[in-house]
Amino acid sequence: MGDLHCDYQIGLITQADRGHGHGPPDRFAVAALQGNMMIRFLSETGEWEIVEVSPCRLPLARRMDLCPEAHAVGGRLWWVDLTWGAISADPFSDRPELSFVQLPAGAQDEDLASYRRVGVSEGRLRYVEVSQEEPFLISSFVLDEECGDWTLEHRVVLNKIWGPSMWIPLQMKGTTSIVLMDPLNANVVYLMLMSQIVIVDMEREEVIESCPYGSDSSCIPCVLPPWLGQSRIPSAGKKDVEKNKTLADVLVRSDGHYKR
């Protein structure tokens, strides 16, 4: 068994008391892990602090190489190592407890990390991978957060859905990678093939669209709620204060650093 060793990556999570947890946020937390410590900012205190987290025993003694983005699901922040698994914690807790979930069996090959993606779709954490050998399978899993098990939802043979209009050479190792999952439709995944984005519906087993993409930048899906323009940013000891800026007034940039 090993201890947690990782560089910190910042994540943002909100909590709402109204609308069954789906309304405008009443509080938010910004948090990052650094070993068995958490660096966090809570809107209710208005301050940065460092808190100890309950130790997380890992199956192996190795360092976690975390992806730049963290995912907010089920009241917890999730940090992902695409060569191994995901760790999560509740940043609002007085003493956050870490939890580790290993990726599905066979997903621990470090050389294939760029052909995988973990993200949130339809409110649940999901894992998608595309194989680099015949028969070029794309597989999608959903996480049961209570028991920590992954359930296979889709497994599609890309060769079968590649029509004659798709001129991109699928049969070239390293050609296909995963850009993102549709945040509102868990059946849809966006693939990158050379300079093209190809959108695949895994349930219908068909390519539904393709378009050119010339940027080297990564894509992060974002769903903007209808109340975004009017909601006030929660602040320490203040609720519904007119002087608070709205969420739409502020652009937050996370680059792995913070200032006090």
For each residue, the residues with C-beta under 8 A, 3 or more apart:
1: 57 58 59 61
2: 5 57 58 59 60 61 62
3: 35 36 55 56 57 58 61
4: 33 35 36 55 56 58 64 87 98
5: 2 35 62 63 64
6: 33 34 35 63 64 65 66 79 81 87
7: 34 66
8: 32 33 34 39 256
9: 32 33 66 67 68 69 70 79 256
10: 30 31 32 70 254 256 258
11: 30 31 32 69 70 71 72 77 78 79 91
12: 28 29 30 70 72 252 254
13: 28 29 31 72 75 76 77 91 92
14: 25 27 28 29 72
15: 21 25 26 27 28 75 92
16: 19 21 22 23 24 25 26
17: 21 23 26
18: 23 24 26
19: 16 22 23 24
20: 23
21: 15 16 17
22: 16 19
23: 16 17 18 19 20 227
24: 16 18 19 225 227 230 231 232
25: 14 15 16 28 231 234
26: 15 16 17 18 234 239
27: 14 15 42 43 44 92 234
28: 12 13 14 15 25 42 43 233 234
29: 12 13 14 40 41 42 43 77 91 92
30: 10 11 12 40 41 91 258
31: 10 11 13 38 39 40 41 70 77 89 91
32: 8 9 10 11 38 39 40 258
33: 4 6 8 9 37 38 39 53 66 79 87 89 98
34: 6 7 8 37 38 39
35: 3 4 5 6
36: 3 4 52 53 55 56 98
37: 33 34 50 51 52 53
38: 31 32 33 34 50 51 52 53 89 91 96
39: 8 31 32 33 34 48 49 50 258
40: 29 30 31 32 48 49 50 51 91
41: 29 30 31 47 48 49 258
42: 27 28 29 45 46 47 49 91 92
43: 27 28 29 46 233 234 235 236
44: 27 234 236 237
45: 42 49 236
46: 42 43 235 236 237
47: 41 42 236 260
48: 39 40 41 258 260
49: 39 40 41 42 45
50: 37 38 39 40
51: 37 38 40 94 95 96
52: 36 37 38 95
53: 33 36 37 38 56 89 95 96 97 98
54: 95 96 97 98
55: 3 4 36 98
56: 3 4 36 53 87 98 99 100
57: 1 2 3 100
58: 1 2 3 4 61 62 64 100
59: 1 2 100 102
60: 2
61: 1 2 3 58
62: 2 5 58 84
63: 5 6
64: 4 5 6 58 79 81 84 87
65: 6 81 82 83
66: 6 7 9 33 79 80 81
67: 9 79 80 81 82 118
68: 9 218 256
69: 9 11 220
70: 9 10 11 12 31 77 78 79
71: 11 77 78 80 118 119 120 125
72: 11 12 13 14 76 77 78 120
73: 76 78 88 120 123 124 125 145
74: 125 145
75: 13 15 90 92
76: 13 72 73 88 89 90 99
77: 11 13 29 31 70 71 72 88 89 90 91
78: 11 70 71 72 73 86 87 88 118 125
79: 6 9 11 33 64 66 67 70 86 87 88
80: 66 67 71 85 86 118
81: 6 64 65 66 67 84 85 86
82: 65 67 103 113 114 116 117 118
83: 65 108 109 110 113
84: 62 64 81 102 103 108
85: 80 81 100 101 102 103
86: 78 79 80 81 100 101 103 118 125
87: 4 6 33 56 64 78 79 98 99 100 101
88: 73 76 77 78 79 98 99 101
89: 31 33 38 53 76 77 93 96 97 98 99
90: 75 76 77 93 96 97
91: 11 13 29 30 31 38 40 42 77 96
92: 13 15 27 29 42 75
93: 89 90 96 97
94: 51
95: 51 52 53 54
96: 38 51 53 54 89 90 91 93
97: 53 54 89 90 93
98: 4 33 36 53 54 55 56 87 88 89
99: 56 76 87 88 89 148
100: 56 57 58 59 85 86 87
101: 85 86 87 88 143 148
102: 59 84 85 108
103: 82 84 85 86 107 108 116 118 127 150
104: 107 127 141 150 152
105:
106: 109
107: 103 104 116 127 129
108: 83 84 102 103
109: 83 106 112 113
110: 83 113
111:
112: 109 115 116 129 132
113: 82 83 109 110 116
114: 82 177
115: 112 129 130 131 132 176 177 178
116: 82 103 107 112 113 127 128 129 130 178
117: 82 127 128 129 178 179 180 181 189
118: 67 71 78 80 82 86 103 125 126 127 128
119: 71 125 126 128 180 181 183 221
120: 71 72 73 123 124 125 126 181 183
121: 124 126 181 182 183 184 185 186
122: 183 184 185 186
123: 73 120
124: 73 120 121 142 143 145 186
125: 71 73 74 78 86 118 119 120 142 143 145
126: 118 119 120 121 140 141 142 143 153 181 186
127: 103 104 107 116 117 118 140 141 142 143 150
128: 116 117 118 119 138 139 140 141 178 181 189
129: 107 112 115 116 117 138 139 178
130: 115 116 136 137 138 139 158 176 177 178 191
131: 115 135 136 137 138 139
132: 112 115 136 173 174 176
133: 136 173
134: 159 171
135: 131 157 158 159
136: 130 131 132 133 157 158 159 170 171 176
137: 130 131 155 156 157 158
138: 128 129 130 131 154 155 156 158 189 191 200 202
139: 128 129 130 131 152 154 155 156
140: 126 127 128 152 153 154 155 186 189 202
141: 104 126 127 128 150 151 152 153
142: 124 125 126 127 150 151 153 186
143: 101 124 125 126 127 148 149 150 151
144: 147 148 149 150 151
145: 73 74 124 125 148
146:
147: 144
148: 99 101 143 144 145
149: 143 144
150: 103 104 127 141 142 143 144
151: 141 142 143 144
152: 104 139 140 141 155
153: 126 140 141 142 186 202
154: 138 139 140 187 202 203
155: 137 138 139 140 152
156: 137 138 139 160 161 200 202 205
157: 135 136 137 160 161
158: 130 135 136 137 138 161 162 170 176 200
159: 134 135 136 162 170
160: 156 157 205
161: 156 157 158 200 205 206 207
162: 158 159 166 170 207
163: 166 207
164:
165:
166: 162 163 170 198 207 210
167:
168: 175 193 194 196 198
169: 172 175
170: 136 158 159 162 166 175 176 193
171: 134 136
172: 169 175
173: 132 133
174: 132
175: 168 169 170 172 193 194
176: 115 130 132 136 158 170 191 192 193
177: 114 115 130 191 192
178: 115 116 117 128 129 130 181 189 190 191 192
179: 117 190 191 192 197 213 219
180: 117 119 189 190 219 220 221
181: 117 119 120 121 126 128 178 186 188 189 190 221
182: 121 185 186 187 188 189 190 221
183: 119 120 121 122 221 222 223
184: 121 122 223
185: 121 122 182 188
186: 121 122 124 126 140 142 153 181 182
187: 154 182 201 202 203 204
188: 181 182 185 199 200 201 202 208
189: 117 128 138 140 178 180 181 182 199 200 202
190: 178 179 180 181 182 197 198 199 200 219
191: 130 138 176 177 178 179 197 198 199 200
192: 176 177 178 179 196 197 198 213
193: 168 170 175 176 196 198
194: 168 175
195: 212 213 214
196: 168 192 193 210 211 212 213
197: 179 190 191 192 210 211 212 213
198: 166 168 190 191 192 193 207 209 210
199: 188 189 190 191 207 208 209 210
200: 138 156 158 161 188 189 190 191 206 207 208
201: 187 188 204 205 206 207 208
202: 138 140 153 154 156 187 188 189 205
203: 154 187
204: 187 201 208
205: 156 160 161 201 202
206: 161 200 201
207: 161 162 163 166 198 199 200 201 210
208: 188 199 200 201 204
209: 198 199
210: 166 196 197 198 199 207
211: 196 197
212: 195 196 197
213: 179 192 195 196 197
214: 195
215:
216:
217:
218: 68
219: 179 180 190
220: 69 180
221: 119 180 181 182 183
222: 183
223: 183 184
224: 228
225: 24 228
226:
227: 23 24 230 231
228: 224 225 231 246 247 248
229: 246 247 248
230: 24 227 246
231: 24 25 227 228 246 247
232: 24 240 241 242 244 245 246 247
233: 28 43 244 245 246 247 250
234: 25 26 27 28 43 44 238 239 244
235: 43 46 238 241 244
236: 43 44 45 46 47
237: 44 46
238: 234 235 241 244
239: 26 234
240: 232
241: 232 235 238 244
242: 232
243:
244: 232 233 234 235 238 241
245: 232 233 249 250
246: 228 229 230 231 232 233 249 250
247: 228 229 231 232 233 250
248: 228 229
249: 245 246
250: 233 245 246 247
251:
252: 12
253:
254: 10 12
255:
256: 8 9 10 68
257:
258: 10 30 32 39 41 48
259:
260: 47 48
